């Protein structure tokens, strides 16, 4: 009851802040755009009457006479609550943001036009099965019915001075392409980085700095050898690199790599691990958090199907959730499904690139990007047989983007079928043939069984592993299609009684297909598996509590290193040394909001990465001024160098006596940075929550800061951390939902998310779920009793 009272106090405070922020903005106009939630509506394309019941958190339950009608109503109610969000994402993925935001959005539009998402959405749509095209069209019809019936559009349209265009069925696919970009486009930067390193450094140095493993991953896979195993410190190779350092700055290394990797946690326990034999699934997906939240909660009922979970606005996809037979959840696979193909060009063959023994002309398409207040800008996109030519060359040469997301044959809407699946084998087959972003998928069924598999198309490479850019002109390197559905890996009903995924590497060198080169650090997966194994029997509450676990053994290494380093600090700084020591010793090993010490450990690790790694990579910066080292397993080479403490490899030896002196200086520098960000504070004042605060913002708040208090979620302290504890929560990156469900026991299910259902700042559903999410208080999976009712008629 105390927690509930606190939630309502917070809500009341937030409501008061909103009311104050509204002054001067035209309350009546804003209020007029709030949609009515009761009454009768007409949807001309409906085949039969349908109903929408909305509960006290704005969660709609749709009851329809067919799936097509249910999808149509879903489009209608989602537009009611999230129309501007949907249109904004549609514009981003189509490359049309500059039309409403001006020239500052040009670079984003340019990239989307190079990818050609709009063009490819049309091609994919034309190739879909008839029933799937009907579903997408029904969804679009529902959106458009709302558009035409709305009395006043959401305030953002008025503020930007435009009206949204009608929704097209292909626009649903644009939203999917946006998720491809969010989850898998990062592989381009990894390949650019590795290509520069391969060109600039000895092979042994590249291998040392780019392993695909860490001690937690090694423990999970035990004897499973990796493609890029950790290496002993190659001192003789690294020492000459220090002499090339010159003026290398810390910006050469991205110390935050791996902390905001679009990922997720998911696990499932079978009937072996529950008191009554039920299987339970837990899933929390980690993404950038914006206002409104990326997901939309929904409950659907039509003949033969009842389903509940989170939907991607702008699409009819139930991304994670459950029907009465199965529950499913996903995590980003984090692999490599994009290659940069070096193009061989020659001045004597202008407008062509080499293909085999001959030359092939670039195909060209002209894109016109309209700029608000600034006319138009023309863009010529060159296409090759492998994909579009990237905007930026690599090491002075043009490269083409070969990406599964841009291959019409690798994208489809088979995921739609999961909603109607009735058994584990059927669901696995659907996931394996789906052409969605590449993901781990976990299932739990209503008979106590669990399974893991992959979804999305996995390239079959030949002539190379895709880690670095090469020419494919001679035909000896490339892709030979995709891993067939029947060859996709699966794990059903393990004897240990659970399955877990946290974006870690799951494949060794013995796996016949190269899935990727750097996955997430294995700590989250290790901790989840540890906790699942330690507890004999689980239920929904124990799995929900695990989602909130803040233990972070990962930083234990850095605490021990820091405590040892204190012995090397100048005795003249005894007061500073004592304060740092007391602060570190006060750490409770967790990322709780009131934890002490962790802010310094996080800063210390970043300081070490930026001080230790860059001096060895100066040649890379010379080869490519934009080079940045960002590696998810950076702690493996970093800790190897720190532990070896080889005097010959000491960075800036002219300044430091030895490694102890160097590490002590980095600790002092980290403490100094932390205190500089908190003027007037002592270390003992700096809890983790004081540094880890929610900053979840509406897109308007950056351009119009005076609206921030009105539009953004309140800034509050956060428990959890972004990369190295199970409870992922950071300033703008966190668990975008927390789901726990057993398909036969929805009444015990849990589901909450940051923000709320509505994108309208005056709606009672704009931020009403935020306190539950922040404080780790569960909300019921199923929508509650109806507070409002719509009747929808043909």
Phi, psi and omega in degrees: 000325180297319179295317181298318179298319180296322178300314183289328174297317179297318179298318179297319179296317179297320179297320178297319179297321178297314182299321178294321181292336184287336184305132179086356182260357181086070185304316183299318179295316179297315183296329182292340180272358174291129181285146173286141183249355178243161172111197184243141179229155177250126171240101189306328185274354180301140176275335182206160179302150178223167182223147176231119174254128182247129185269188186290353174250014177077014183274120182274139170250120184257128176240119184223163183275352179202165178293321180300317177293322179298318179294320179298316179292324177301315177301321182294310184286329178292320176298324177304319187261334191223029188301314182293319177302315180298315182291324179297315180291324176299315179296318180300313186284338176271352182076045183228027178288325184297337179298332183244340181249352178088192190298336181296343179263005185298315183299320177297316179296319181300316180295317179297324179289322176298315176298329180071037183302318182297314178300315184287330176299319178296320180293317180296316181302318181296335183267358184285156172300153183304316183296324179289322175298323179295320179296314181295322178292321178297318178300314179298320178300319179296315177301314184292327176298318178294317180305317184282337183263342185298131179293312179223135179284160176309149190300333182300323180296318178296320181295326181269349175075038176211164176245142181290146175283164176300147179282134176257151179303323180295339180296333176299324179286330175302322179295323177294319178298326175300322178289325173304314181296315181300319190266334189231347183291341180302338180299335178297315181294324178297317181292322177298315181299311181294325179295318178294318180296318180297321180290328193258338189238157172299150183302322181295325178291319178298314180299322181294317185275354183228055175287164175246033183208165176211175187293332179285319176297319179300320180291325179292317184268348179054253188275002184288110180291147181255167178286330181231069186296157176296148185239150170298156180297117180274075189304317183295332179278322185282328185303313180297335181293330180296329181291342181267004191305307183061221181260083179257127181261166181295340181295349178294335180246131177271099184291344182264006179303133179093343182277335180235035176289122178303111188214220178167165166247143170206142174207160179220139174246140181271179178300342177294337187247017177229157186291327184248012176084005178284151171263142183230138178249141172232139182209125169229119186264132188256117182213172171298137181258123178235179178241119359284171179298155183294330185263158179231122181284139185209151173228130185237143174216125173209167188311122177088352185220134164231130184218150181213147178158211181244136182251150172271110181306139184095357180220162173267016184279131168268102190288313178220139182165212186203145160253192184285351183253324189220151169240145181220147177215162188224156168223151178297131179292326176072022181270198184238110182234026182218131176235147174258114184266117176297132180257130178266114180239165184208134179304333180284349178234063183300137179076016181225164174223152184286136177220103185069226180272359183237192181236140182238138180285139172296135167280145182232141171228140182261130179243131177253117180256113180278137184245125178300122178075008184216025175074224185226155173229132182269142179227127176256117179258126177265134180247144174241177179295342181262341182148182182290154176282129181295153180295321182256133173290170177235118182052043175082002183238145176290147178227146175261149182262107174262105189224131180305326182298335183262007180259114182306326182287345184260003182236128177206183183243030181299336179304334178303331185287340181301324182303333183252003183292148187237356176205167187296317181298319179296316180295320178298319179296319178297312181299320184290335179260357182289140178256066181244176173307143187291123188221155160279139177235131175244142182234149167225135182247179186276007176248008177096008182263157178223160179202157173230144173201185176249154171229160185094159186274128182256116183297143172261103183270151170222149178080006180170169183257003177080007183283328180231159183281133177222168174278141176252010189297326184278358178080003180270354180226142178161201177243143176244045181097208186228157179302122182297150181308322183288347178258000179294141183292148178217154173219113182246137169047059180296149183294334180288347175085008177208159174226144181217148177216132178217042177070012180283165175289128180249356189239142178256183181295341181278351179287133190289347182238138177282116180269322181182183186236331174216123179252195179280151172308143188281003187297313183300314180297321178297313182295317179299312180297320178301312182291321179295324181286324185291329183267127184292312182232137182244160169218184183301322182292319181293324179287324176295318178297326177294325176299337182260010183292128183248007178302138180219074175303334182310319184276359178300322179302315185288333175292314179299319179297317181294317180297321177294321183295333181301332180294341182263003180281141181310128179306336179295342181256042185299320181296317179296317180299315181297321180293318180294316181299314180298321181295316180292318180292339180281350181295133181267009178082006183231167176255053175282160180299329182261010180292135173261158175090322185298321177306321180288322179296319178297315180292322179297314178300315179298319179299318179295316179302315184287339181264326186273316190282311187307322182302338180271353188244017183302323181297330179291320179293326177291325179285328182215106183302339180267006182298137173217132179274113178226106186225127184296335181256030182302331182294335180295304176290327180299310182291330176296318179293318181294320181288322179291322179048045181289121181304329181291344183249015181290120176295136177054057183297337179290340184259332186241143181291315183201184182295323178300317179296318180297312182295320178299320179295323179291325177295316178296319179297319179296317178297320178297318179295319181297316180289327179295329178281349182229066185301140180083000182254154170259161178305319183297343179275345192265091173285165177297321180295332178291338180258334182253093186236141178296133177223061187267115195242148170285148181304334182283338193292333179287317180284333182230075185303333181293346178265356188303315182295335181276324190258329187275158170292146179300141176286120181220160181293147182238133165272149182105174178215169190275335185235336197227034166208160185296319178281096182275118181201120178220184187302321178219020180214127187193183173291117184279352172191162171228118184239134171222124186204142167246127189299337178265003189218056182300332183297340179260001184286159183228139175202121170216167183207161177292154178077234181191185184288324190266148173264006182263122186294344176268354181288145175294348182255015184287321182218022187287341176271347184303314180298323178297316181294314182299316187266003178069038178257128185287150166243153181293145177298313183278149174298146180276194179302147183292125171266333180221154180221133170248140167249126182248128184234152177299000000 
